[in-house]
Amino acid sequence: MMHYTGPTFRPPYEQNSLLLQVTSGCSHNACTFCSMYDEVPFRVSPIEEVEHDLAFVGRGRTLFKRVFLVNGDAFCLSYDRLMEIAELVHRYLPRVESIGGYASIGNVLAKSEQQLRELTQAGFADFNIGLESGLDDVLAFMNKGYTLAQAREALARLNAAGMPFNLNIITAAAGRGRCLEHAAANAAIVNEADPTLVFVSPLHVDPGARLEQLVADGAFEECTLGDYITEEIEFLKRLDVTDCVFFGLHVSNPVRVSGILPRDKDYLVGELEFGMTRFPQWQLDSVPAKGAEGRMVD
Ligand code: SF4
């Protein structure tokens, strides 16, 4: 049996990856909108546990080509521990070509450019980095634990080290009335970072998260469904990246699109604009009801 503690999350495009637990919970566990790991104390898995799980999987006729380290920010592990894990992955699963996981900006900043280069050579690639926003005040409000300047430094370091990465952007995270400003700021930092993939999904206020109370108190005004889509369109139009997957297929995306940039930009903008016409005006003008995620415009 594999070790999994509490809820385990992965991005939708990691569905074919082996989920290998190397930590439990999240070392930050303080983002304003997130309650995913509230019930799970942060813990680093003993290396014996990791080796046990890899040996368990390795005994089968496994075809895994990629390992996705879980949980919330597995890249918080030290350089030494990550190298140890890479050695075990390649020993027990020799077909594995790359190792990823969730990473925060802080996790990246804790490693030198040389360490990142060596981690890349050991097979680490395409970590999913929850950048979320290109606006300093939004990062502070969401309690992400870093500034925009630090994010730019971390992403530049990854590029200098040759480690490809994915970026998460949360549309509507700046709140009502700021969608165009947020779209422009997000596009600016994504263009500068030039990731392999950009994962766009709307702000989701987790039940029990601090943001839930802030919304109830009127300290944060959520965007409407129309704002979500408008911001995504504006963000997409402003993107100027070299070879990047645009991934907007999360269950929370009101109109689901995915393609390769820059090739598919006009097509994706058209799909979003068309998708928006499929909603009645009253719905576009409303804040999506909780639990309404998953409706898809077909
Ligand atoms: S959003 Fe990510 S980094 Fe923030 S608390 Fe949740 S799991 Fe941790």
Residues whose N, C-alpha, C, O or C-beta is under 5 A from the ligand:
A	BS01	SF4	C26 H28 N29 A30 C31 C34 G72
